[in-house]
Amino acid sequence: CIIEHLEIPNTLQYVGKGAFADCLYIKTVTIPGSVEKLSENMFQDCVQLETVILEKGVEVIGKATFSGCKKLYSVTIANSVDEIKETAFKDCIGLMMITIPGSVEKIGNGAFQGCNALNSVTLENGIKTIGKYAFSACKMLPSIELPASVELIDENAFASCSSLKSI
């Protein structure tokens, strides 16, 4: 596909698994709240994708939705999202900062694994679970502040974060 800017219409409620996977030219995506759940592998390996805006109403970021989007640097997550599934942003090596709103209760296994450039993570109060390997191999992450709402940090959540000096 040769689409560069994708704005999903707010009349659409569902987009299927892998619908835009491997679209080599997509640079920006805006997803309206009418699409409550982002499907598995929806934008996987869209290597030119730089900017994602998830509008209020989106509730779930699916498994591997943005995995392998190597140039992704800007993600806006609405405070309606309550779950980020496993490997959702795995290997997004251009992602430098992320704010995860307090509406997100669960960050799935490997959700941000291998995001090498990630150097700023803001976790807002409300997050309860940080899954296995959620932020593993985020080599540039110097510190992270955990909100009081966190009840479970699963095994190896911050494994191989070689710059991590304070939690």
Solvent accessible surface area in square Angstrom, and as a share of the most:
residue,aa,sasa,rsa
1,C,83,0.50
2,I,147,0.75
3,I,68,0.34
4,E,80,0.36
5,H,125,0.56
6,L,26,0.13
7,E,133,0.60
8,I,7,0.03
9,P,80,0.50
10,N,113,0.58
11,T,120,0.70
12,L,68,0.34
13,Q,139,0.62
14,Y,150,0.57
15,V,11,0.06
16,G,26,0.25
17,K,140,0.59
18,G,24,0.23
19,A,53,0.41
20,F,40,0.17
21,A,32,0.25
22,D,90,0.47
23,C,13,0.08
24,L,92,0.46
25,Y,113,0.43
26,I,0,0.00
27,K,74,0.31
28,T,43,0.25
29,V,1,0.01
30,T,27,0.16
31,I,0,0.00
32,P,6,0.04
33,G,17,0.16
34,S,35,0.23
35,V,0,0.00
36,E,87,0.39
37,K,122,0.52
38,L,3,0.02
39,S,14,0.09
40,E,63,0.28
41,N,29,0.15
42,M,0,0.00
43,F,0,0.00
44,Q,49,0.22
45,D,54,0.28
46,C,0,0.00
47,V,51,0.29
48,Q,54,0.24
49,L,0,0.00
50,E,53,0.24
51,T,30,0.17
52,V,0,0.00
53,I,70,0.36
54,L,2,0.01
55,E,74,0.33
56,K,143,0.61
57,G,24,0.23
58,V,0,0.00
59,E,61,0.27
60,V,18,0.10
61,I,0,0.00
62,G,6,0.05
63,K,85,0.36
64,A,9,0.07
65,T,0,0.00
66,F,0,0.00
67,S,12,0.07
68,G,6,0.05
69,C,0,0.00
70,K,90,0.38
71,K,98,0.42
72,L,0,0.00
73,Y,115,0.44
74,S,37,0.24
75,V,18,0.10
76,T,74,0.43
77,I,17,0.09
78,A,16,0.13
79,N,95,0.49
80,S,27,0.17
81,V,0,0.00
82,D,60,0.31
83,E,41,0.18
84,I,0,0.00
85,K,68,0.29
86,E,63,0.28
87,T,33,0.19
88,A,0,0.00
89,F,0,0.00
90,K,62,0.26
91,D,51,0.26
92,C,0,0.00
93,I,73,0.37
94,G,21,0.20
95,L,0,0.00
96,M,100,0.45
97,M,124,0.56
98,I,6,0.03
99,T,68,0.39
100,I,0,0.00
101,P,8,0.05
102,G,18,0.18
103,S,36,0.23
104,V,0,0.00
105,E,85,0.38
106,K,89,0.38
107,I,0,0.00
108,G,2,0.02
109,N,70,0.36
110,G,3,0.03
111,A,0,0.00
112,F,0,0.00
113,Q,50,0.22
114,G,8,0.08
115,C,0,0.00
116,N,62,0.32
117,A,28,0.21
118,L,0,0.00
119,N,60,0.31
120,S,39,0.25
121,V,15,0.08
122,T,64,0.37
123,L,12,0.06
124,E,74,0.33
125,N,106,0.54
126,G,21,0.20
127,I,0,0.00
128,K,82,0.35
129,T,30,0.18
130,I,0,0.00
131,G,2,0.02
132,K,76,0.32
133,Y,86,0.33
134,A,0,0.00
135,F,0,0.00
136,S,3,0.02
137,A,25,0.19
138,C,0,0.00
139,K,95,0.40
140,M,111,0.49
141,L,0,0.00
142,P,61,0.38
143,S,50,0.32
144,I,7,0.03
145,E,145,0.65
146,L,51,0.25
147,P,19,0.12
148,A,107,0.83
149,S,26,0.17
150,V,28,0.16
151,E,137,0.61
152,L,90,0.45
153,I,75,0.38
154,D,43,0.22
155,E,101,0.45
156,N,69,0.35
157,A,3,0.03
158,F,29,0.12
159,A,30,0.23
160,S,77,0.50
161,C,13,0.08
162,S,93,0.60
163,S,35,0.23
164,L,39,0.20
165,K,174,0.74
166,S,61,0.40
167,I,122,0.62
